[in-house]
Amino acid sequence: MVRKYIFVLISLLMLSCFSTKNIYKKDRFKTSRFKIKPNFNNNLSNIIDTSSFYLKVKINNEDSIQGEYIKDKGQGLKFYKEGRVAFFDGVNLFNSKTLDPRKARMGYFEFEKEFFLIESILPGPHRAFYLSREELLLNESYGDTLVIKTYESPQGSEVIRKYLKETIPKEALIYKPDW
């Protein structure tokens, strides 16, 4: 009888470590896996625009992709209300269907006093996952440009990325995150 309880307890603990997948085979995690408390502050409207897409153009001060290919690659961020952020790969800014957040990696952001933190969960080796923490550098971000620093971790070194704000079709604004 005791063995059954121990088995059930271990099974429940193991189940809480895994993610679920949505219809596009993207991992979705419970909010408890994140360290920050997602929020959307009214002061954010002068920092980020939830009706725009932020296209990645530089990594560590070098162009991430050369020439016109930047627009075709389509790596970037889209911010949503309630502290949610989607990390996209392969977006075509002229096709609103590619901006569906269900096709993106999930994340959350928090704005507290002078810090704008972003967290997401990335796949690691052997089907493991690790928490990635980033900070929007407010003193280096201006106008239509966001500068985001990824903190150094056992999985990678410190990286600074630059994103440019791009307008998206109005049809893309109907999509809501599924997390």
C-alpha positions in Angstrom: 0.0 0.0 0.0 2.8 2.4 0.9 4.5 1.6 -2.4 1.4 2.6 -4.3 1.4 6.0 -2.6 5.1 6.5 -3.3 4.6 5.6 -6.9 1.6 8.0 -7.3 3.6 10.8 -5.6 6.6 10.3 -7.8 4.4 10.1 -10.9 2.7 13.4 -10.1 6.1 15.1 -9.4 7.4 13.9 -12.8 4.3 15.0 -14.6 4.7 18.5 -13.3 8.2 18.7 -14.9 7.0 18.3 -18.4 5.4 20.6 -20.9 2.3 20.3 -23.0 2.2 21.0 -26.7 -0.3 23.0 -28.7 -1.8 22.2 -32.1 1.4 23.6 -33.7 3.7 21.3 -31.6 5.0 24.3 -29.6 5.8 23.7 -25.9 3.5 25.4 -23.4 4.5 25.6 -19.7 2.6 26.6 -16.5 3.2 30.0 -15.1 4.8 28.4 -12.1 7.9 27.5 -14.2 8.7 31.2 -14.5 10.4 33.3 -11.8 8.9 36.7 -12.8 5.3 37.8 -12.3 3.9 38.9 -15.7 2.4 42.3 -15.7 1.4 45.1 -18.1 2.0 48.6 -16.8 0.5 51.7 -18.4 4.0 53.2 -18.5 5.0 50.5 -21.0 3.1 52.2 -23.9 6.1 54.6 -24.4 8.5 51.7 -24.4 6.8 48.9 -26.3 4.0 48.8 -28.9 1.7 45.7 -28.6 0.4 46.3 -32.1 3.9 46.0 -33.8 6.4 43.3 -34.4 10.0 43.7 -33.3 12.4 42.3 -36.0 15.8 41.1 -34.9 18.5 42.9 -36.9 21.7 42.7 -34.8 23.5 40.3 -32.5 26.4 41.6 -30.5 26.6 44.7 -32.7 26.9 42.6 -35.9 24.2 42.3 -38.5 22.4 39.0 -37.8 21.5 38.5 -41.4 22.9 40.3 -44.5 20.9 42.4 -46.9 17.3 41.9 -47.8 17.4 38.4 -46.2 16.6 40.1 -42.9 13.0 40.5 -43.8 12.7 36.9 -45.1 14.1 35.3 -42.0 11.6 37.0 -39.7 13.0 36.4 -36.2 11.6 38.6 -33.6 9.3 39.5 -30.8 5.6 40.4 -30.4 4.4 41.7 -27.1 0.9 41.2 -25.8 -1.2 42.4 -22.8 -1.0 40.6 -19.5 2.8 40.4 -19.6 3.0 37.9 -22.5 5.7 37.9 -25.3 6.0 35.6 -28.3 9.4 34.7 -29.8 8.9 34.1 -33.6 11.0 32.5 -36.2 10.2 32.6 -39.9 7.7 35.4 -39.9 6.6 37.0 -43.2 5.4 40.5 -42.2 3.1 40.6 -45.2 1.3 37.4 -44.3 -0.7 37.8 -41.1 -1.1 34.0 -40.6 2.6 33.8 -39.7 2.1 36.1 -36.8 -0.2 33.7 -34.9 1.3 33.4 -31.4 0.4 29.8 -31.2 3.2 29.2 -33.7 5.8 31.0 -31.5 7.8 30.2 -28.3 6.1 31.5 -25.2 7.4 33.9 -22.7 6.5 36.5 -20.1 7.7 40.0 -19.3 7.7 42.1 -16.1 8.2 45.8 -15.7 9.2 46.8 -12.2 10.6 50.3 -11.4 13.7 50.5 -13.7 13.9 46.9 -14.9 12.1 45.3 -17.8 12.7 41.5 -17.6 11.8 38.9 -20.1 11.7 35.1 -19.5 11.2 32.2 -21.8 11.9 28.4 -21.6 14.3 27.0 -24.1 14.9 23.4 -25.0 18.2 21.9 -23.9 19.9 18.6 -24.4 18.1 15.3 -23.7 14.6 16.9 -23.9 15.3 19.1 -20.9 14.3 22.7 -20.7 16.0 25.7 -19.1 14.8 29.2 -18.2 16.3 32.0 -20.2 16.4 35.5 -18.7 16.7 38.7 -20.7 16.6 42.3 -19.8 15.4 45.2 -22.1 18.1 47.8 -21.7 16.0 50.9 -21.2 18.9 53.3 -21.4 19.9 52.0 -24.9 16.4 51.5 -26.3 14.9 54.5 -28.1 12.1 55.2 -30.5 11.6 52.2 -32.7 14.6 50.3 -31.4 14.8 47.8 -28.6 18.1 46.5 -27.2 17.8 43.2 -25.2 20.6 41.5 -23.2 20.4 37.8 -22.6 22.1 37.0 -19.3 25.0 34.5 -19.2 24.0 31.0 -18.1 25.4 27.5 -18.1 23.7 27.1 -21.5 25.2 30.2 -23.2 27.1 33.4 -22.9 25.8 36.9 -22.6 24.3 38.2 -25.9 23.0 41.6 -26.9 20.3 41.7 -29.6 18.9 44.7 -31.4 15.3 44.8 -32.6 13.6 47.2 -34.9 9.8 48.0 -34.8 7.9 46.9 -37.9 4.2 47.5 -38.7 2.1 44.5 -39.2 -1.2 43.9 -41.0 -4.3 44.7 -39.0 -5.6 41.2 -39.6 -2.6 39.9 -37.4 -4.0 41.8 -34.4 -6.9 39.3 -34.0 -4.5 36.6 -32.7 -4.2 36.0 -29.0 -1.6 33.9 -27.1 -2.7 30.4 -26.0 -0.8 30.6 -22.7 
